[in-house]
Amino acid sequence: MSAAIHHFRGETADVAGLMKGELLWAVILMSFAGSLLITYSFRRWVDRKSFLSLGLRYRNHGADMIAGVTLAVSILGLATLILRATGHLKWMDILFDGKTLMIALGDLALVAFYEEIIFRGYILNNLLESFNKWVALFISAVLFTLFHLGNPGFDFLSVLNLFAIGTLLGLNYLYTRNLWFPICFHFAWNFLEGPILGYPVSGIHFETLLQTEMKGDENITGGTFGLEGSVIILVLCILAIFVHYFMLQKKAVLPARLVPDPKQNPLPKH
């Protein structure tokens, strides 16, 4: 889901080659620093609110962080099992390079952080002050999708998948106003999909632990765009949206039910 690197000397960047140098880190760090500086400036001096109010307070949100990682791993894991079972995926080899994996981990953690700060923390947060929450969610998901427009292999299924993922991440923010679920989901998704499982990450190729060979219909495998171009991911993400919505609804309603109604349970008179 990362769009941090699109072009190098006028051509599509090969992240696998850049992983061995310092250019990738430079691009990621500049994007990270620039995003945080701009967002902080607007939040502090335009919105007149604290930067942490974007949803960065982590106290009591440990469960949300775990849930974000778990959901990302579950969706990607199930999709991978389906691809393996149907003969669309074959792992050819395992190439372990600890340094490369650590670099990828750092890169993708920064990317997940600044993309969520922008799209959920700032854009969705501010849209919620002017629009109905579902309209705000729709607009933020559209903008998140368009952000990846220049990625290699971007097609119609990619549009649907990225919109679904943006909706899933924004849905959690509607109910929690906290960014740690989407940040952890986003990071776990990118890191597991690319450097570990060996798929392209929204069209971007990383050096990977598992060397993959994809076969068959690209609408199923995702083609050069990776799993975000697969109809399997679309179905799983839509299911995840509905399940997550009902869980969030239940969690939101439950505390109200626990508050005693003074009309039904009047205090005893003395």
C-alpha positions in Angstrom: 0.0 0.0 0.0 3.0 2.2 -0.1 3.4 5.0 -2.7 6.5 6.5 -1.3 8.7 5.6 -4.3 7.4 5.9 -7.8 10.1 7.0 -10.1 13.9 7.1 -10.3 15.6 9.0 -13.2 12.3 9.0 -15.0 11.6 5.3 -14.7 9.7 3.1 -12.3 11.9 2.5 -9.3 13.2 -1.0 -8.5 13.0 -1.1 -4.7 14.8 -4.5 -4.7 17.9 -2.7 -6.1 17.6 0.3 -3.8 17.3 -1.9 -0.7 21.1 -2.3 -0.8 21.8 1.4 -0.8 20.8 4.5 1.0 18.5 6.1 -1.5 15.4 4.2 -0.3 16.0 5.4 3.3 16.6 8.9 2.0 13.3 8.9 0.1 11.3 7.4 3.0 12.9 9.7 5.6 12.2 12.8 3.5 8.6 11.7 2.9 8.2 10.9 6.6 9.7 14.2 7.8 7.9 16.3 5.3 4.5 14.7 6.1 5.0 15.1 9.8 6.1 18.7 9.5 3.2 19.7 7.2 0.6 17.9 9.3 2.0 19.2 12.6 2.0 22.8 11.2 -1.6 22.6 10.0 -2.8 20.9 13.2 -1.0 23.3 15.5 -1.5 26.7 13.8 -4.5 26.2 11.5 -6.7 23.8 13.5 -5.4 25.1 16.8 -5.3 21.6 18.2 -2.5 19.3 19.6 -0.7 16.9 17.3 -1.6 14.0 19.6 -5.3 14.8 19.1 -5.0 13.3 15.7 -5.3 9.9 17.4 -1.8 9.2 18.6 -2.5 8.6 22.3 -1.6 5.0 22.9 -2.7 4.5 26.5 -5.4 1.8 26.7 -5.0 1.1 23.0 -2.7 -1.9 23.2 -5.6 -4.2 22.2 -6.3 -2.1 19.1 -2.6 -2.5 18.1 -2.8 -6.2 18.5 -6.1 -6.4 16.6 -4.7 -4.4 13.7 -1.7 -6.8 13.3 -3.9 -9.8 13.8 -6.5 -8.7 11.2 -3.8 -8.0 8.6 -2.1 -11.3 9.1 -5.4 -13.1 9.0 -6.5 -11.6 5.7 -3.1 -12.1 4.0 -2.7 -15.6 5.5 -6.1 -16.8 4.3 -5.6 -15.3 0.8 -2.2 -17.1 0.6 -3.7 -20.4 1.6 -6.4 -20.0 -1.0 -3.8 -19.2 -3.7 -1.7 -22.2 -2.6 -4.7 -24.6 -2.5 -5.8 -23.5 -6.0 -2.3 -23.9 -7.5 -1.9 -20.1 -8.2 1.1 -19.8 -5.9 4.3 -21.7 -5.5 7.3 -20.8 -3.3 10.6 -21.6 -5.1 13.1 -20.8 -2.5 13.9 -19.1 0.9 16.5 -16.4 0.9 17.2 -15.0 4.3 19.0 -11.6 4.6 18.6 -10.2 8.1 19.9 -6.8 7.2 17.6 -6.4 4.3 14.6 -7.5 6.4 15.4 -4.9 9.1 15.8 -2.2 6.5 12.4 -3.1 5.0 10.9 -3.3 8.5 12.1 0.3 9.3 11.0 1.6 5.9 7.5 0.2 6.0 7.0 1.2 9.6 7.7 4.8 8.6 5.5 4.6 5.6 2.6 3.1 7.5 2.9 5.8 10.2 3.0 8.9 7.9 0.3 7.6 5.5 -2.1 7.0 8.4 -1.3 10.4 10.0 -2.3 12.0 6.7 -5.3 10.0 5.5 -6.9 8.9 8.8 -5.4 11.2 11.4 -5.7 14.5 9.5 -7.9 14.2 6.4 -10.6 11.9 7.9 -10.4 13.7 11.3 -11.1 17.1 9.7 -13.7 15.7 7.3 -15.7 14.5 10.3 -16.1 18.0 11.5 -17.9 19.1 8.3 -19.6 16.0 6.9 -21.7 13.0 7.9 -19.4 10.3 9.2 -20.1 8.0 6.2 -19.5 10.7 3.7 -16.3 11.6 5.4 -15.2 7.9 5.4 -16.0 7.6 1.7 -14.0 10.7 0.7 -11.0 9.7 2.8 -11.1 6.2 1.2 -11.2 7.7 -2.3 -8.3 10.0 -1.6 -6.3 7.1 -0.2 -7.0 5.1 -3.4 -6.0 8.0 -5.6 -2.7 8.4 -3.7 -1.6 5.1 -5.2 -2.7 6.0 -8.7 0.9 6.1 -10.1 1.9 2.7 -8.8 3.0 0.1 -11.4 0.2 -2.3 -12.4 -2.6 -0.1 -11.0 -6.0 -1.3 -12.5 -9.7 -1.5 -11.7 -9.4 -4.3 -9.1 -6.6 -2.3 -7.5 -9.0 0.6 -7.2 -11.7 -1.5 -5.5 -9.2 -3.2 -3.1 -7.5 0.0 -2.0 -10.9 1.7 -1.5 -12.0 -1.4 0.6 -8.8 -1.2 2.7 -9.1 2.5 3.1 -12.7 2.0 4.2 -11.7 -0.7 6.7 -9.0 1.4 8.3 -11.2 4.5 8.4 -14.1 2.6 9.9 -12.1 1.8 13.0 -11.1 5.5 13.3 -14.8 6.5 13.2 -15.4 4.6 16.4 -12.1 5.0 18.2 -10.6 8.3 17.0 -7.3 6.5 17.5 -4.6 5.7 14.9 -2.9 2.7 16.4 -5.2 0.1 14.8 -4.7 1.4 11.3 -1.0 2.1 11.8 -0.4 -1.5 13.0 -2.6 -3.0 10.3 -0.9 -1.0 7.6 2.6 -1.9 8.7 1.8 -5.6 9.3 0.1 -5.8 5.9 3.0 -4.2 3.9 5.8 -6.1 5.7 4.1 -9.5 5.6 2.9 -9.1 2.0 6.2 -7.9 0.5 9.5 -8.7 2.4 8.1 -11.9 4.0 5.6 -13.6 1.6 7.2 -12.4 -1.6 4.3 -10.4 -3.3 4.7 -7.0 -4.8 3.4 -4.3 -2.4 0.9 -2.2 -4.5 3.2 -2.7 -7.5 6.5 -2.1 -5.6 8.9 -5.0 -5.5 11.1 -5.7 -2.4 13.8 -8.3 -1.8 11.9 -11.1 -0.2 12.3 -13.9 2.2 10.1 -16.3 0.2 10.7 -16.4 -3.5 7.4 -16.8 -5.3 6.1 -17.9 -8.6 2.5 -16.9 -9.5 0.4 -18.8 -12.1 -3.0 -18.3 -13.7 -5.5 -15.5 -13.9 -4.1 -12.2 -12.8 -7.5 -11.2 -11.4 -6.9 -13.9 -8.8 -3.1 -13.6 -8.3 -3.1 -9.8 -8.4 -0.5 -9.7 -11.2 2.3 -7.1 -11.0 0.3 -5.0 -8.5 0.4 -7.7 -5.8 -2.5 -9.0 -3.7 -4.2 -5.6 -3.7 -5.0 -6.5 -7.3 -6.6 -9.8 -6.4 -10.4 -10.5 -6.3 -9.6 -12.8 -3.3 -8.5 -9.8 -1.2 -11.5 -7.8 -2.3 -13.9 -10.5 -1.0 -11.9 -10.9 2.3 -11.7 -7.2 2.9 -15.5 -6.7 2.3 -16.1 -9.5 4.8 -13.7 -7.9 7.2 -15.5 -4.6 6.9 -18.8 -6.1 7.9 -17.4 -8.1 10.7 -15.4 -5.2 12.0 -18.4 -2.9 11.8 -20.6 -5.2 13.9 -17.9 -5.6 16.4 -17.3 -1.9 16.7 -21.1 -1.3 16.9 -21.4 -3.8 19.7 -18.5 -2.3 21.6 -19.9 1.2 21.2 -23.4 0.2 22.5 -22.3 -2.0 25.3 -21.0 0.8 27.7 -24.3 2.6 27.4 -26.2 -0.5 28.4 -24.0 -0.8 31.5 -25.0 2.7 32.8 -28.0 2.3 35.1 -31.1 4.3 34.2 -32.1 6.4 37.3 -35.7 6.4 36.1 -35.8 2.6 36.1 -33.7 2.2 39.2 -34.5 5.2 41.5 -32.2 5.7 44.5 -33.8 4.6 47.7 -35.2 7.4 49.9 -34.0 7.7 53.4 
